Structure formats: structure tokens, C-alpha cells
């Protein structure tokens, strides 16, 4: 059995119920950050104003990718469907947010988002290991499949 499969099996067997509420909150925070990112596209417009065409297109593609991944991934994580996959997809975005975006600003200024980004990053890593839990679409689907067999 591969190491990844062993890790998934361990996470499925040792999943406390309170962790499901944290997973739902994590999904809602990702949706909220995706919406906030969309509403603050003016910051990217100023970046693209002084950039070359190729750089501007690349920045625009990354911005739209982040919005889509946060919205769809946050919804899937909150509902508990394909949680591990969407946590893995969101992981590079949060690593970039923590190390490249938030650490470059003053972390001790009021309302610094570094701590929120670190918390979401830790949550993503946690749910890559733990998986869905009992309050999830995947668990309900699995129960229905077991009953029908």
C-alpha cells in the first residue's frame, strides 16, 4: 500500500466530529477571500498598467485562476466533496500568499492578513491528511452506495 493511501486511511479512521465544522469554516473563508480578491481587481489593474503585454496577460490569468480556485474549491471543501483534491489545488496559492505577498508587507500593522493566510494554510494541510468527515457530501454518497449494495 502506498504512503498516500496509508495517510488517507489513517485520516479517515481518526477524524473527530468537531473538525467537520472547521472544514466548513475553511471553505467559507476561501469563498470569502475569492470574492474579496475579485472585488479588489483594481490592485491588479494598477500592476498591469505599467507591465508589458505578456506580463499583463500572465498576471490577469493568475488572478482569474486564483478567484476560480478559491470559489469552487471553497464550495467543495465546505460541502465536503473531493476535499483532499481541492486542498491540494489551493495549497500553492496559500503558500504564495503567505511567503510572497503577506511577508513582504509589515506583518505587525493593524489588520495584517498574514495570520489569516497562515491559519488557512494550516487548515488546508490538515484536511489534506484528514479528509472529509461525517458531515460531508462524499460520506453521505458513500453511505447510500453501501445501503444499495
Secondary structure, 3 states (H helix, E strand, C coil): CCHHHHHHHHHHHCCCCHHHHHHHHHHHHHHHHHHHHHHCHHHHHHHHHCCCHHHHHHHHHHHHHHHHHHHHHHHHHHHCCCHHHHHHHHHHHHHHHHHHHHCCCCCCCCCCCHHHHHHHHHHHHHHHHHCCCCCCHHHHHHHHHHHHC
